[in-house]
Amino acid sequence: MTRRIKLLVALMAGCTLALLGLQAYWNYQAYQQALRSFRRDTNEALADATKQEIQLRQAALLQRCRVWLADTNQFVIKAQVDKTNGYTVFSLADKHPSPKEKRAPYTIGFRDFQLKTKRLDAAGRAFFIEHFTKGSVANNVREGFAYYYTHWLGEKLYAAFQADTVHTRRLGRLYAQTLRQRDIPTPFRLALAQQARPAGSKDLVFATKPVNASAFGRKDAVLRAWFPNPQRVYLRRMQGVLLGSVGLIGIVVFCFTYTVQSLLSQERLAALKDDFVSNMTHELKTPVATIGVAAEALEQFDLGPEASAEYLGIIRQQASRLGTLIDQILQSAVAEQASPPLVRRPLDLGPLLAQTLAQLQPRLAQASSPLRYDAPSAPLPVVGDATHLTNVLMTLFDNALKHGHLGGEIRLRGGVRGGAAVVQLTNEGPVIPPQYLGRVFEKFFRVPTGNRHDVPGYGLGLHYAQAVVRHHGGTIAVRSQGQHTTFTITIPLAPHVALAPVAAAGR
């Protein structure tokens, strides 16, 4: 890795770490805000729910008070017009006062009531009861003060104050409703404030502030709400922030990783290209130099027909070698195109394999490599380009002959597997190290052999083969173990098509 790339990667890594740190800080702040919001909302919701429940108990007591006052066997209600001020004065007294008690009737006046008869009727009595309980009695109830308007009414109010208890179920329903309104649908449990933790609830970890739930000034109904695992509420409230943060972090990490991989890939590709240029230059110098020497000899020396023919043969041989090198480069360039000029026709891979083997017999005999051919037992119909597929097979055989042991067996098999035509070529030779198996199809890549360059090549053949197979909708894979290397080509079958005869490889 060059110094410039190292510096760039270090800067990108620093920026990425800084962004991750900022995201972590923002998420922590959001968590703290959610925690403060949860505490505030749960406390306010409990206070609101308690207030509602107290009001319901007070309203119930006022309704009971109206029932008491409506009992004519207990109370005497009278009314008269105060001629000085012009408003109606009502009086309230026990019907059966205690003999020891000497109390004047309680009087109260109302300007908005007109007494039409000398005797108070039912409508007037109902008016008094309603306005009296809504006014004076309601104020006393809210203050928790039992005022003795009459002895019997005072005793009833005092007894009701003393017997008052919190309706915990109703308070729980009101509290749950208030929490839902604040978007906190989480379970809770109400308990007396003096309890460190409700009995049998070890999972309760958070409690609100104490709230006095007494409706009439007593201090024995101070409650708290306990919550199990409030983190779930925090996380749900932070769901949008967390998902956005995770998404952003994922994009940044992906971009960083992809960029670093691209830089490293470009560096590797540059090194491979340099190696390719070095090898190609060496390969081109030899035939060019040989052609030059032969041409110079023909030009400067008076050679006989036999010597001239020999030198012309050398020139043709080296020119053919140059043409082969150029063809390999052009084939690689064609394979790089988005849509290589393939002539797709229905064909049978069986005859194509046989034809390729016939063309390779001289090379196999020269290398003393025995061939074992397992011909397909049934047709292998595919839609493809016979010329390019033949070139792929030639490339694999050339690879097997160059890299296999001298005289090692080469095995070719054709068949069907999983609805696809499968061609396997296996040769005996050095094993490809596992770390290089995934790179043998890269352009310009050659398995490192140190300073030795016994096997000629440019790292183009397998790259070309892979490109052609992929454009046919297939795959090519390699496996190397136990002194055997196997290349497997898989191309989808094309059933129910008329097969065209396999033409010669050249066009």
Secondary structure in CASP SS format (residue, H / E / C, confidence):
PFRMAT SS
TARGET T0000
AUTHOR 0000-0000-0000
METHOD secondary structure of the structure
MODEL  1
M C 1.00
T C 1.00
R H 1.00
R H 1.00
I H 1.00
K H 1.00
L H 1.00
L H 1.00
V H 1.00
A H 1.00
L H 1.00
M H 1.00
A H 1.00
G H 1.00
C H 1.00
T H 1.00
L H 1.00
A H 1.00
L H 1.00
L H 1.00
G H 1.00
L H 1.00
Q H 1.00
A H 1.00
Y H 1.00
W H 1.00
N H 1.00
Y H 1.00
Q H 1.00
A H 1.00
Y H 1.00
Q H 1.00
Q H 1.00
A H 1.00
L H 1.00
R H 1.00
S H 1.00
F H 1.00
R H 1.00
R H 1.00
D H 1.00
T H 1.00
N H 1.00
E H 1.00
A H 1.00
L H 1.00
A H 1.00
D H 1.00
A H 1.00
T H 1.00
K H 1.00
Q H 1.00
E H 1.00
I H 1.00
Q H 1.00
L H 1.00
R H 1.00
Q H 1.00
A H 1.00
A H 1.00
L H 1.00
L H 1.00
Q H 1.00
R H 1.00
C H 1.00
R H 1.00
V H 1.00
W H 1.00
L H 1.00
A C 1.00
D C 1.00
T C 1.00
N C 1.00
Q C 1.00
F E 1.00
V E 1.00
I E 1.00
K E 1.00
A E 1.00
Q E 1.00
V E 1.00
D E 1.00
K C 1.00
T C 1.00
N C 1.00
G C 1.00
Y E 1.00
T E 1.00
V E 1.00
F E 1.00
S E 1.00
L E 1.00
A E 1.00
D E 1.00
K C 1.00
H C 1.00
P C 1.00
S C 1.00
P C 1.00
K C 1.00
E C 1.00
K C 1.00
R C 1.00
A C 1.00
P C 1.00
Y E 1.00
T E 1.00
I E 1.00
G E 1.00
F E 1.00
R C 1.00
D C 1.00
F C 1.00
Q C 1.00
L C 1.00
K C 1.00
T C 1.00
K C 1.00
R C 1.00
L C 1.00
D C 1.00
A H 1.00
A H 1.00
G H 1.00
R H 1.00
A H 1.00
F H 1.00
F H 1.00
I H 1.00
E H 1.00
H H 1.00
F H 1.00
T H 1.00
K H 1.00
G H 1.00
S H 1.00
V H 1.00
A H 1.00
N H 1.00
N H 1.00
V H 1.00
R H 1.00
E H 1.00
G C 1.00
F C 1.00
A C 1.00
Y C 1.00
Y C 1.00
Y C 1.00
T C 1.00
H H 1.00
W H 1.00
L H 1.00
G H 1.00
E H 1.00
K H 1.00
L H 1.00
Y H 1.00
A H 1.00
A H 1.00
F H 1.00
Q H 1.00
A H 1.00
D C 1.00
T C 1.00
V C 1.00
H C 1.00
T H 1.00
R H 1.00
R H 1.00
L H 1.00
G H 1.00
R H 1.00
L H 1.00
Y H 1.00
A H 1.00
Q H 1.00
T H 1.00
L H 1.00
R H 1.00
Q H 1.00
R C 1.00
D C 1.00
I C 1.00
P C 1.00
T C 1.00
P C 1.00
F C 1.00
R E 1.00
L E 1.00
A E 1.00
L E 1.00
A C 1.00
Q C 1.00
Q C 1.00
A C 1.00
R C 1.00
P C 1.00
A C 1.00
G C 1.00
S C 1.00
K C 1.00
D C 1.00
L E 1.00
V E 1.00
F E 1.00
A E 1.00
T C 1.00
K C 1.00
P C 1.00
V E 1.00
N E 1.00
A C 1.00
S C 1.00
A C 1.00
F C 1.00
G C 1.00
R C 1.00
K C 1.00
D C 1.00
A C 1.00
V E 1.00
L E 1.00
R E 1.00
A E 1.00
W E 1.00
F E 1.00
P E 1.00
N C 1.00
P C 1.00
Q H 1.00
R H 1.00
V H 1.00
Y H 1.00
L H 1.00
R H 1.00
R H 1.00
M C 1.00
Q H 1.00
G H 1.00
V H 1.00
L H 1.00
L H 1.00
G H 1.00
S H 1.00
V H 1.00
G H 1.00
L H 1.00
I H 1.00
G H 1.00
I H 1.00
V H 1.00
V H 1.00
F H 1.00
C H 1.00
F H 1.00
T H 1.00
Y H 1.00
T H 1.00
V H 1.00
Q H 1.00
S H 1.00
L H 1.00
L H 1.00
S H 1.00
Q H 1.00
E H 1.00
R H 1.00
L H 1.00
A H 1.00
A H 1.00
L H 1.00
K H 1.00
D H 1.00
D H 1.00
F H 1.00
V H 1.00
S H 1.00
N H 1.00
M H 1.00
T H 1.00
H H 1.00
E H 1.00
L H 1.00
K H 1.00
T H 1.00
P H 1.00
V H 1.00
A H 1.00
T H 1.00
I H 1.00
G H 1.00
V H 1.00
A H 1.00
A H 1.00
E H 1.00
A H 1.00
L H 1.00
E H 1.00
Q H 1.00
F C 1.00
D C 1.00
L C 1.00
G C 1.00
P H 1.00
E H 1.00
A H 1.00
S H 1.00
A H 1.00
E H 1.00
Y H 1.00
L H 1.00
G H 1.00
I H 1.00
I H 1.00
R H 1.00
Q H 1.00
Q H 1.00
A H 1.00
S H 1.00
R H 1.00
L H 1.00
G H 1.00
T H 1.00
L H 1.00
I H 1.00
D H 1.00
Q H 1.00
I H 1.00
L H 1.00
Q H 1.00
S H 1.00
A H 1.00
V H 1.00
A H 1.00
E H 1.00
Q C 1.00
A C 1.00
S C 1.00
P C 1.00
P C 1.00
L C 1.00
V C 1.00
R C 1.00
R E 1.00
P E 1.00
L E 1.00
D E 1.00
L H 1.00
G H 1.00
P H 1.00
L H 1.00
L H 1.00
A H 1.00
Q H 1.00
T H 1.00
L H 1.00
A H 1.00
Q H 1.00
L H 1.00
Q H 1.00
P H 1.00
R H 1.00
L H 1.00
A H 1.00
Q H 1.00
A H 1.00
S C 1.00
S C 1.00
P C 1.00
L E 1.00
R E 1.00
Y E 1.00
D E 1.00
A C 1.00
P C 1.00
S C 1.00
A C 1.00
P C 1.00
L C 1.00
P E 1.00
V E 1.00
V E 1.00
G E 1.00
D C 1.00
A H 1.00
T H 1.00
H H 1.00
L H 1.00
T H 1.00
N H 1.00
V H 1.00
L H 1.00
M H 1.00
T H 1.00
L H 1.00
F H 1.00
D H 1.00
N H 1.00
A H 1.00
L H 1.00
K H 1.00
H H 1.00
G C 1.00
H C 1.00
L C 1.00
G C 1.00
G C 1.00
E C 1.00
I E 1.00
R E 1.00
L E 1.00
R E 1.00
G E 1.00
G E 1.00
V E 1.00
R E 1.00
G C 1.00
G C 1.00
A E 1.00
A E 1.00
V E 1.00
V E 1.00
Q E 1.00
L E 1.00
T E 1.00
N E 1.00
E E 1.00
G C 1.00
P C 1.00
V C 1.00
I C 1.00
P C 1.00
P H 1.00
Q H 1.00
Y H 1.00
L H 1.00
G C 1.00
R C 1.00
V C 1.00
F C 1.00
E C 1.00
K C 1.00
F C 1.00
F C 1.00
R C 1.00
V C 1.00
P C 1.00
T C 1.00
G C 1.00
N C 1.00
R C 1.00
H C 1.00
D C 1.00
V C 1.00
P C 1.00
G C 1.00
Y C 1.00
G C 1.00
L C 1.00
G H 1.00
L H 1.00
H H 1.00
Y H 1.00
A H 1.00
Q H 1.00
A H 1.00
V H 1.00
V H 1.00
R H 1.00
H H 1.00
H C 1.00
G C 1.00
G C 1.00
T E 1.00
I E 1.00
A E 1.00
V E 1.00
R E 1.00
S E 1.00
Q E 1.00
G C 1.00
Q C 1.00
H E 1.00
T E 1.00
T E 1.00
F E 1.00
T E 1.00
I E 1.00
T E 1.00
I E 1.00
P E 1.00
L C 1.00
A C 1.00
P C 1.00
H C 1.00
V C 1.00
A C 1.00
L C 1.00
A C 1.00
P C 1.00
V C 1.00
A C 1.00
A C 1.00
A C 1.00
G C 1.00
R C 1.00
END
